[in-house]
Amino acid sequence: SPSFYPGAMLDLTNEQRKLLDAAGLRFVFDELETTQAMVAESQADADTMYVLFATALVFLMQTGFAMLCAGLVRAKNTKNILLKNVLDACAGALGFWSVGYAFAYGEAGGGNPFIGNTYFFMTNFEETATYQGWLFQFAFAATAATIVSGAVAERTKMAAYLGYSFALTSFVYPVVVHWVWSSAGWLSAFNAAPLLGTGMIDFAGCGVVHMVGGLSALLGAAVVGPRLGRYDPEGNVVDIPGHSATLQALGTFILWVGWYGFNPGSTLAITGLGDVAGKTAVTTTLSAASGAVGCLFIFKVVDHSFDLNQTLNGALAGLVSITAGCSVVEPYAAVIIGAVGAVVYTFWAEFVRRRLKIDDVVDASAVHFACGMWGLVATSLFCTKDNFAAAYGVADPQFYGAFYAPVGQGHQMFGCAIIAIITISAWVTVIMVPFFAALKAFGLLRSPIEHEEKGLDVSKHGG
């Protein structure tokens, strides 16, 4: 008999196999091997279908962003913002295909801690990567890019949108992805020697997606300047309401649905991870609900009215706040995280609008950047040992959330979160401020005053 049998997965020794051969029972483990192979193939196909379905939900968020932005701008700029949302996805796809994915996940020769180095234009792609994996990651990249469009709406040129969408998805965002989600990244929890023994815990992208997109939005809005009439001569805020509360609500609900692909889909498989995905969906729901109710209460107390717009943004704040820790916190913690997210959102939005005098049309920096930072910190506090083990495949975690870990084992995750917040903020600022400044210097950033006054639809899109 041969020394190796192809049915090794059945955990039979060669001697046992020889005995089965001698008894004429070889067909038994042949059939079992065939069955196991079929089961493994079915599981792989189910995981692929799960990722593709999650990708569709994440990409559906582009529709949510488009509807939300369209509702928050004036009617005279609706076509303009919708086209720019379409172009975010298109420019993002080309940027991520050409070099973005390579910078994010290329690990030729073991990779390096800072940036990926292979898969450019999908070369050598099929050797170790999968197409469904690329598509899922592209949907995330497009989300990071589209966050910016609402913040700089109603006064920005088309060239600027195309430029920053390509820059974000091809370079700025992928480098952060490599740091956090590539096994070679210096911040990655998947690194063989993770930072502070644990690495940064960002399951679905509080730092990677939302901080990058939200800070880029803030910087872009600061450089392009406020819309005409946003501030009076004394510097007081002048309200410029959007034209459709219906589109705002529709966009928010679509985004909420999309988050069920964003967060649970980040398990990247369903086989053996159904419980993790299920709990992730529950924490996502509770944080969104808590954020919405929190903002409803805050603005009822402050403005004595039930504010629809702020309630919708509160739901988004809760969704962003839970994104990092959705798989590693308990449901009760998700309620707390969402409620605190509502406070963080409100404070940041008011600070940016009234103190910094930055005109962020959709409060993107408050929802995504501020709540993204809070989400990283919250995860480092509320992450439980059992949830961390289940979601990250760590048999016996030594470091986890500060509220649960023994003394001496709770500060590492918090330290990683603080380091990540500082470095991601610095990286985005160093790249995007000169980028937006260069666009402004070459006259490619802001639309002419007469176009802004008439409306960009009439000026650029035939009315």
N, C-alpha and C positions, 0 to 999 in steps of 0.2 A: 504494500500500500504506500502511496506517496506520503511525504512528511508534512505536507500542508494541505488542508482541505479548505475549499472556499467558504464553507459554512462556519468560519471561525467565530462569527458573531453569536453563535449559540453557546459559546463557552464550554465546549466539550474538548477534552484533551485528545491528543492523537491516539492514545491507547484506547480510549472509549470509542473513538470512531472506528478503529480497527475491529473492535469487538462487534460493533453494529454491522460492519461490512461482512464479518465472518458469519453473522446470523442472518444475513440477507435483508437487513433492515436499513440499508443506506438510503432507501427512498424516503424514509421518515424524516430524517433531518434535511434531505434535499427539498422536500415539500415545505418544511418549516422555514428553511432559508428563503425559498421563493416567497412564502407568505410574509416573512419579515421584510423582505425587499419591497414588496408591494405596499405594505403598511408605511414603511419609511418614505416611499415615493408619494403616497397619498398625504402624509403629514407635511412633506415639503411643499406639495401643491397647495395644501390648505394654508400654510404659512405665506406662500406667495400671494394667494388670493386675498388673504387678510391684509397684507401690506399694500396691495393694489387698491383695495377698498378704502383703507385708511388714507392713502394718497389722494384718492378722489375727494374725500371729505376735507382734507387739508387744502387741496386746490380750490374746492368750493368756497373757501374763505376769501379768495380773490373776489368772488361775487359779493360776499358780505362787506368787504372793504369798499367795493365800488358803490354799493347801495348806501352804506353809511356816509361815505364822503359826498355822494350826490345829494343826500338829504341835508347835509350840514353846510353846503355852499349855496350861494344864491342861484336862482334859476338861470341867470345869464351866463353861468359858468359850468353848467351841467355836462354838456357834451365834452368839454375840455377835460374835466376830471375823470370822466368815464374812459375817454381815450387814453389818458395817462395811466389809468389802472390796467388797461389792456397791454399797454407798452411795457409796464413794469414786468409783467409775466413774460412777454416776448423777449425783451432785452435780457431778462434774468435767465431765461432758458439758454440763450446763446452764450452768455457769460459763464454759466455754470458748466455747460457742455465743453467749452473750449479749454478753460484753465481752472475754473472754480472747484470742480470736484477733485481735480488733481491736487490742488493746494490743500483741500480739506482732508482727503483720505489716502493720498499716495504715500506708500510706505516702502518704497524700493530700498533694498539693503537694510531693512529694519527701520527706515524712516529717521526723522530727526524731531526734536521736541517742538520746533517752531512752525514748520510749514511742510506740506506734502510735496512729493517730488516725482510722481508718475501718474499715468492715466490721462495725460494731456490729449484733448480731442478724442477721448475714449480709446487711445492706443493701449494695447496689452490689457484691455479691459476684462475680457472674458476669463482670464487666467484665475483671478481671485475675487472679482467683484460681480455683482448681479445687476441686471437692468432694472428690476423692481426696486432695488436698493438705491440706485441712482435717481429714479423717478421720485421716490419718497423724499430724498434729500433735496432735490430740486424744488419740490413744493415748499419745503421749509425756507430755502433761500429766497424764493419769490415772495414769501410772507415778510421776511426781513426787509426786502426792498420796498414793498408796497406800503409799509407802515409810514414811510417818509412822505408819500404823495399827498396825504390829507393835510399834513402840517404846513406845507408850503403852497397850498391850493390858492387859486384865484389871482395869482400874480407871477407865476413862474413860467418860463419858456419851455417848449417841448424838448429842445436840445438838452436842457438841464435834467429833465426827467430821464431821458435815455442815458445820459452820461452817468448819473449817480446810480441808476439801476444796474448798469453794466459794472461799474466800479464796485458796488457792494457785493453783487453775486459772484464776481470773478476774483475778488481779492480780499476786501476788508472782512466780509463775513466768513469766507472759507478758512482764513487763518485762525479765527476764533474757534471755528468748528474743529480744526486740527488740534488746537490746544486742549479742548474739552472732551471731544468724542472719539478721536483717534487713539488707538492704543499706544502710539508713540508720543502723544501730546504731553507737555510738561504739567498741565493742570488736570489731566485725565484720571478719572477713577479706574479706568481700564489699563492704565500703565502698570507694568510689572513692578515698578517701584514708585507708587503714587506719592504725590506731594503730601507731607506731614502724615504719611501712612494711610491716607484715605482718598486724597484727590478731591476735586470739586464735584459735588453732587448736583447735577442739573439734568434731570431725567428727560425733559422735553423742550428746554430752551429758554428759561428766564433770562439767563445771561447771554447765551449764544445767539438767540433770535431777537428777543424783545429789547434787551439793553442795546444791542448793536443797532437795531432799527429805530428805537426810541431816541437814542442819543443823536443819531444821524439826523433824525427829524428836527430835534431841538437846534442843532448846529445849523442846519439848512435854513430853518425859519429865522434864526438870528442873523445870518448873513444876508438873506434876501430882503429882510426888513418887513415891517407890518403892512397890511393892506391899507389902501387909501381910506382915511376916515376912521381907522380903528382906534386911534387915540385923539382926544381933543387937544387944543393948544396947551392946556395945563398938564397934559399927560394922563388924564383920566380915561378909563376904558369906555369905549362906545360900543354898545351891543350891535353886532351884525348877525341877526338870526339866519339860520338856514331856511331853505324854502319848503322842506317837506319832512314833517315828523314821521310820516308813514314810512318813508324810505329809511330814516334813521332806525326805526324799530325793526323793520324788515332786515336791514343789514346786520343789526345786533343779533337777532335770532339766527340768522344764517351763520354768523361767526361762532355763536355758541354751538350749533350743530357741528361745524367744522372742527371745533376743539375736541370732539369725540374721536376724530382721526388724529389730531395733533398729539393729545396726551396718551390715551390708551394705545394708539398705533405705534407709539415709541417703544413698545415691547419688541417690535420688529418681527414678531412671531406670535402665534396663538397656541401652538402645541406646547403643553406643559406650563403655559403662562396665562391661562384663562382667568385664574383667580386674581392675578396681578392686574390684568387689563380691566377686570370687573371693578375692583376696588378703585383703580385709577379713574374710571368713569364716574364713580360715586363721589369721590373727593372733588373732582372737577365740577360736578353739578352743585355740590353744597357750597363751595367757595364762590361760585358765580352768584348763587342765590343770596348768600350772605353779603357779598359786595353790593349787590343791587339794593337790598333792604337798608344796608348801612348808609349809602348815599341818599336814598329817599329820606331817611331820618335826619341826616345832617342838614340837607337843604330845606327840609321842613322847619327845622329849628332856626336856621340862619335867615332864610328868605320867606318863611311862613307860607310856603307853597309846595305842592307835590310836583317836583320838577322831572318831567319825562326824560329830557336829554341827560341830566345828571344821573338819573336812575339807570339808564342804559349804559352810560359810561362806568357806573359802579359795577354792573355785571361784568363788563370787560376787564375792569380792574381786578375783580375777583378771579377771573379766568387766568389772567397773566400771573397773578400772585401765586397760584397753586401749580403753575406749569413745571417748576423745578422739582417740587416735592410731591407731585400727585401720586406717585407710586410708593412713597416711603413714609407717608404720614397717615394718621388715623382720621376717620370721618369727623370726629369732634374738632380735631386740629384744623381741618379744612374750613370749618365755620369761622374759627378764630382768624385764620389767615386771610380769608375773604373780607371779614369785617375790618381788620387792620388795613387791608389793601384799600378799602374805601376811604379811610382817613388819610393814608399816604397819597392817594390820588388827589383828593380835595386840596390838601395842603400844597402839593407840588403844582397843580394847575393854577391855583391862586397866586402862588409865588412867581411863577413864570409870567403870568399875564399882568400882574399888577406891580411887581417889584423889578423884574428883569425887562419888562415891556417887550416881551417876545410874543408875536402873534402866531400861536399854534392853533390853526383853525379847528382841528378835531381833538385837541388835547392829547396828541399822540405821545408826547414825551412823558406826560403824567401817567397815562395808562401803561405804556410799555417800558419806558426807562425807569421811572421811579418804582413802579410796582414790580418790575423785573429785579431790581436791587433788593426790594423787600422779600421777594420770593426766594432768592438765594439765602438770605439771612434766616428766613422762616424755616427753610429746609434744614439748615444747620442746627436749629433749635428743636424741631418737632420730629425729626427722623427717628423711627424706632428700629431697634436691632432686628426684629423679625421681618419687618417690611423691607429693610435694607438687604437682608440676606435673600429674600425671595425675589426682589426686583433686580438685584445686581449679581446674583449667583455667588455670593460670598458665604462660605459655609459657616464661619463663626466670626462675624465682624468684631473687631476690637475697638473701633471708633464709630460713634454714631451721634445722634442728636444730643445737644447739651442738656436738655431737660430730662433725658432718660439715662444718659451714660454715667458710670461711676466717676468720682473725682479723678481727674487726670486723663480721662478718655472722652471728654466732651468738647474740648476747646479746639481740637484739630480740624473738625469739619467747619466750625465757625471761622477759624483762621483762613482756611482755603476759600471760603465765601468772600471774606474781606479782601484777600489778595486778588481774587478774580474780579471783584467790582472795580478795584483800583486799576488793574492792568487792562481790562476790557475798555474802561472809560478812557484811559490814556491812549490806547491803540486807536480807537475810533476818532478821538479828537485830533491826534497827530496826523491822521490821514485825511479826514473829511473837512477840517477847517481850511487847509490849503486848497483842497479840491474845490470847495464852494467858492472860496476867494478867487481862485483862478477863473472860474466860470464868470464871476461877477466882473473881474478885470477885463475880460475879453467881450463883455456885453452879451453873454450867453445865458445869464441867470434870470434877470427880471424882465417881464414884459413891459413895453412902453406904457406910459401913463394913459394915453388915449385909448389903448386897447383894454386896459384894466377898467377904465370908466365905462366904456361901452359894453364890456363883457367879452370874455375870450371866445365865446361861441360865435358871436357876430364877427369878431375881428379875425378869427382863425379857422372857423369850421362852417362857414356858410350860414350862420344864424341858428 
